[in-house]
Amino acid sequence: MSNSTNGTSGCAVQSWSLAALVGLFTTVLLLALGGEGIIASLFLGGLVFALLGGLFSWLFCAPLPEMGAAARDAAQASAPVVPAAEPAAETPPRSATPIETPAPAESASAPVAPAGDTGPSTAPAPAQAEPVIKPSAALPGQAELAERKGTWRYSAEDAGTEAASEPASEADYDKDGVVEGSDEGTKPQLLTGPRPEGADDLKHIKGIGPKLESLCHSLGIYHFDQIASWTEDEVAWVNANLDGFKGRVSRDEWVAQARLLAGGGETEFSKRVDKGGVY
């Protein structure tokens, strides 16, 4: 303990002595070169002495912490506190004599009626009749839908035989009472190629796109006046032979549009095509 005290005091003396030397040097330097007066130089020198003395004492003479002390204190502070385990409750010693469990009581047997006893026999209860579900009121159009369904029923005689599938019926686009077919109507006058002046742009007719225009060319249809001259029978033939587009002539009114375009007129749709952006 005395050695530590002596070392601390000696360090303080050395620190203040060094500060005194610096303060004296500062005073002399101010008198010689700074042009300051004696009082000002002594004041500034004393100020330097006081500041440096305290600084040197704090830097060089403060006791240093022991090696590992800070880490040990931090570890002790962060270590979780483990609660002490409670003593286990004492269990009573087992008895050496086994405990006898009472035997289950025998179930009482049902009394058996004597053979000669002819008592009134219990007849089985009649089966309860299932509730009858009454149909609800007929909905509008239900009778018409039932008629469309037909009255076909599956029978054992049909087993093992395949029913011939009827082709799906198509609509009667020209309203002539005949479902569209490949043999309907009269074939119009067709061309093997466009005229020398070139083919008309059939896409100006509303309902004819690029794909349908190619189909018309394959059939021999290239000009507006061809379409404009078709009769009803010829329209029916074209309707039936436009594979994938059957009935488009009547539905989109090609003939009426073609007559206007063949005469040099325009339709609202053809104006949009000329402006661009339709196809």
Secondary structure as a PSIPRED ss2 file (coil, helix, strand):
# PSIPRED VFORMAT (PSIPRED V4.0)

   1 M C   1.000  0.000  0.000
   2 S H   0.000  1.000  0.000
   3 N H   0.000  1.000  0.000
   4 S H   0.000  1.000  0.000
   5 T H   0.000  1.000  0.000
   6 N H   0.000  1.000  0.000
   7 G H   0.000  1.000  0.000
   8 T H   0.000  1.000  0.000
   9 S H   0.000  1.000  0.000
  10 G H   0.000  1.000  0.000
  11 C H   0.000  1.000  0.000
  12 A H   0.000  1.000  0.000
  13 V H   0.000  1.000  0.000
  14 Q H   0.000  1.000  0.000
  15 S H   0.000  1.000  0.000
  16 W H   0.000  1.000  0.000
  17 S H   0.000  1.000  0.000
  18 L H   0.000  1.000  0.000
  19 A H   0.000  1.000  0.000
  20 A H   0.000  1.000  0.000
  21 L H   0.000  1.000  0.000
  22 V H   0.000  1.000  0.000
  23 G H   0.000  1.000  0.000
  24 L H   0.000  1.000  0.000
  25 F H   0.000  1.000  0.000
  26 T H   0.000  1.000  0.000
  27 T H   0.000  1.000  0.000
  28 V H   0.000  1.000  0.000
  29 L H   0.000  1.000  0.000
  30 L H   0.000  1.000  0.000
  31 L H   0.000  1.000  0.000
  32 A H   0.000  1.000  0.000
  33 L H   0.000  1.000  0.000
  34 G H   0.000  1.000  0.000
  35 G C   1.000  0.000  0.000
  36 E C   1.000  0.000  0.000
  37 G C   1.000  0.000  0.000
  38 I H   0.000  1.000  0.000
  39 I H   0.000  1.000  0.000
  40 A H   0.000  1.000  0.000
  41 S H   0.000  1.000  0.000
  42 L H   0.000  1.000  0.000
  43 F H   0.000  1.000  0.000
  44 L H   0.000  1.000  0.000
  45 G H   0.000  1.000  0.000
  46 G H   0.000  1.000  0.000
  47 L H   0.000  1.000  0.000
  48 V H   0.000  1.000  0.000
  49 F H   0.000  1.000  0.000
  50 A H   0.000  1.000  0.000
  51 L H   0.000  1.000  0.000
  52 L H   0.000  1.000  0.000
  53 G H   0.000  1.000  0.000
  54 G H   0.000  1.000  0.000
  55 L H   0.000  1.000  0.000
  56 F H   0.000  1.000  0.000
  57 S H   0.000  1.000  0.000
  58 W H   0.000  1.000  0.000
  59 L H   0.000  1.000  0.000
  60 F H   0.000  1.000  0.000
  61 C C   1.000  0.000  0.000
  62 A C   1.000  0.000  0.000
  63 P C   1.000  0.000  0.000
  64 L C   1.000  0.000  0.000
  65 P C   1.000  0.000  0.000
  66 E C   1.000  0.000  0.000
  67 M C   1.000  0.000  0.000
  68 G C   1.000  0.000  0.000
  69 A H   0.000  1.000  0.000
  70 A H   0.000  1.000  0.000
  71 A H   0.000  1.000  0.000
  72 R H   0.000  1.000  0.000
  73 D H   0.000  1.000  0.000
  74 A H   0.000  1.000  0.000
  75 A H   0.000  1.000  0.000
  76 Q H   0.000  1.000  0.000
  77 A H   0.000  1.000  0.000
  78 S H   0.000  1.000  0.000
  79 A C   1.000  0.000  0.000
  80 P C   1.000  0.000  0.000
  81 V C   1.000  0.000  0.000
  82 V C   1.000  0.000  0.000
  83 P C   1.000  0.000  0.000
  84 A C   1.000  0.000  0.000
  85 A C   1.000  0.000  0.000
  86 E C   1.000  0.000  0.000
  87 P C   1.000  0.000  0.000
  88 A C   1.000  0.000  0.000
  89 A C   1.000  0.000  0.000
  90 E C   1.000  0.000  0.000
  91 T C   1.000  0.000  0.000
  92 P C   1.000  0.000  0.000
  93 P C   1.000  0.000  0.000
  94 R C   1.000  0.000  0.000
  95 S C   1.000  0.000  0.000
  96 A C   1.000  0.000  0.000
  97 T C   1.000  0.000  0.000
  98 P C   1.000  0.000  0.000
  99 I C   1.000  0.000  0.000
 100 E C   1.000  0.000  0.000
 101 T C   1.000  0.000  0.000
 102 P C   1.000  0.000  0.000
 103 A C   1.000  0.000  0.000
 104 P C   1.000  0.000  0.000
 105 A C   1.000  0.000  0.000
 106 E C   1.000  0.000  0.000
 107 S C   1.000  0.000  0.000
 108 A C   1.000  0.000  0.000
 109 S C   1.000  0.000  0.000
 110 A C   1.000  0.000  0.000
 111 P C   1.000  0.000  0.000
 112 V C   1.000  0.000  0.000
 113 A C   1.000  0.000  0.000
 114 P C   1.000  0.000  0.000
 115 A C   1.000  0.000  0.000
 116 G C   1.000  0.000  0.000
 117 D C   1.000  0.000  0.000
 118 T C   1.000  0.000  0.000
 119 G C   1.000  0.000  0.000
 120 P C   1.000  0.000  0.000
 121 S C   1.000  0.000  0.000
 122 T C   1.000  0.000  0.000
 123 A C   1.000  0.000  0.000
 124 P C   1.000  0.000  0.000
 125 A C   1.000  0.000  0.000
 126 P C   1.000  0.000  0.000
 127 A C   1.000  0.000  0.000
 128 Q C   1.000  0.000  0.000
 129 A C   1.000  0.000  0.000
 130 E C   1.000  0.000  0.000
 131 P C   1.000  0.000  0.000
 132 V C   1.000  0.000  0.000
 133 I C   1.000  0.000  0.000
 134 K C   1.000  0.000  0.000
 135 P C   1.000  0.000  0.000
 136 S C   1.000  0.000  0.000
 137 A C   1.000  0.000  0.000
 138 A C   1.000  0.000  0.000
 139 L C   1.000  0.000  0.000
 140 P C   1.000  0.000  0.000
 141 G C   1.000  0.000  0.000
 142 Q H   0.000  1.000  0.000
 143 A H   0.000  1.000  0.000
 144 E H   0.000  1.000  0.000
 145 L H   0.000  1.000  0.000
 146 A H   0.000  1.000  0.000
 147 E H   0.000  1.000  0.000
 148 R H   0.000  1.000  0.000
 149 K H   0.000  1.000  0.000
 150 G C   1.000  0.000  0.000
 151 T C   1.000  0.000  0.000
 152 W C   1.000  0.000  0.000
 153 R C   1.000  0.000  0.000
 154 Y C   1.000  0.000  0.000
 155 S C   1.000  0.000  0.000
 156 A H   0.000  1.000  0.000
 157 E H   0.000  1.000  0.000
 158 D H   0.000  1.000  0.000
 159 A C   1.000  0.000  0.000
 160 G C   1.000  0.000  0.000
 161 T C   1.000  0.000  0.000
 162 E C   1.000  0.000  0.000
 163 A C   1.000  0.000  0.000
 164 A C   1.000  0.000  0.000
 165 S C   1.000  0.000  0.000
 166 E C   1.000  0.000  0.000
 167 P C   1.000  0.000  0.000
 168 A C   1.000  0.000  0.000
 169 S C   1.000  0.000  0.000
 170 E C   1.000  0.000  0.000
 171 A C   1.000  0.000  0.000
 172 D C   1.000  0.000  0.000
 173 Y C   1.000  0.000  0.000
 174 D C   1.000  0.000  0.000
 175 K C   1.000  0.000  0.000
 176 D C   1.000  0.000  0.000
 177 G C   1.000  0.000  0.000
 178 V C   1.000  0.000  0.000
 179 V C   1.000  0.000  0.000
 180 E C   1.000  0.000  0.000
 181 G C   1.000  0.000  0.000
 182 S C   1.000  0.000  0.000
 183 D C   1.000  0.000  0.000
 184 E C   1.000  0.000  0.000
 185 G C   1.000  0.000  0.000
 186 T C   1.000  0.000  0.000
 187 K C   1.000  0.000  0.000
 188 P C   1.000  0.000  0.000
 189 Q C   1.000  0.000  0.000
 190 L C   1.000  0.000  0.000
 191 L C   1.000  0.000  0.000
 192 T C   1.000  0.000  0.000
 193 G C   1.000  0.000  0.000
 194 P C   1.000  0.000  0.000
 195 R C   1.000  0.000  0.000
 196 P C   1.000  0.000  0.000
 197 E C   1.000  0.000  0.000
 198 G C   1.000  0.000  0.000
 199 A C   1.000  0.000  0.000
 200 D C   1.000  0.000  0.000
 201 D C   1.000  0.000  0.000
 202 L H   0.000  1.000  0.000
 203 K H   0.000  1.000  0.000
 204 H H   0.000  1.000  0.000
 205 I C   1.000  0.000  0.000
 206 K C   1.000  0.000  0.000
 207 G C   1.000  0.000  0.000
 208 I C   1.000  0.000  0.000
 209 G C   1.000  0.000  0.000
 210 P H   0.000  1.000  0.000
 211 K H   0.000  1.000  0.000
 212 L H   0.000  1.000  0.000
 213 E H   0.000  1.000  0.000
 214 S H   0.000  1.000  0.000
 215 L H   0.000  1.000  0.000
 216 C H   0.000  1.000  0.000
 217 H H   0.000  1.000  0.000
 218 S H   0.000  1.000  0.000
 219 L H   0.000  1.000  0.000
 220 G C   1.000  0.000  0.000
 221 I C   1.000  0.000  0.000
 222 Y C   1.000  0.000  0.000
 223 H C   1.000  0.000  0.000
 224 F H   0.000  1.000  0.000
 225 D H   0.000  1.000  0.000
 226 Q H   0.000  1.000  0.000
 227 I H   0.000  1.000  0.000
 228 A H   0.000  1.000  0.000
 229 S C   1.000  0.000  0.000
 230 W C   1.000  0.000  0.000
 231 T C   1.000  0.000  0.000
 232 E H   0.000  1.000  0.000
 233 D H   0.000  1.000  0.000
 234 E H   0.000  1.000  0.000
 235 V H   0.000  1.000  0.000
 236 A H   0.000  1.000  0.000
 237 W H   0.000  1.000  0.000
 238 V H   0.000  1.000  0.000
 239 N H   0.000  1.000  0.000
 240 A H   0.000  1.000  0.000
 241 N H   0.000  1.000  0.000
 242 L C   1.000  0.000  0.000
 243 D C   1.000  0.000  0.000
 244 G C   1.000  0.000  0.000
 245 F C   1.000  0.000  0.000
 246 K C   1.000  0.000  0.000
 247 G C   1.000  0.000  0.000
 248 R H   0.000  1.000  0.000
 249 V H   0.000  1.000  0.000
 250 S H   0.000  1.000  0.000
 251 R H   0.000  1.000  0.000
 252 D H   0.000  1.000  0.000
 253 E C   1.000  0.000  0.000
 254 W H   0.000  1.000  0.000
 255 V H   0.000  1.000  0.000
 256 A H   0.000  1.000  0.000
 257 Q H   0.000  1.000  0.000
 258 A H   0.000  1.000  0.000
 259 R H   0.000  1.000  0.000
 260 L H   0.000  1.000  0.000
 261 L H   0.000  1.000  0.000
 262 A H   0.000  1.000  0.000
 263 G C   1.000  0.000  0.000
 264 G C   1.000  0.000  0.000
 265 G C   1.000  0.000  0.000
 266 E C   1.000  0.000  0.000
 267 T C   1.000  0.000  0.000
 268 E H   0.000  1.000  0.000
 269 F H   0.000  1.000  0.000
 270 S H   0.000  1.000  0.000
 271 K H   0.000  1.000  0.000
 272 R H   0.000  1.000  0.000
 273 V H   0.000  1.000  0.000
 274 D H   0.000  1.000  0.000
 275 K H   0.000  1.000  0.000
 276 G C   1.000  0.000  0.000
 277 G C   1.000  0.000  0.000
 278 V C   1.000  0.000  0.000
 279 Y C   1.000  0.000  0.000
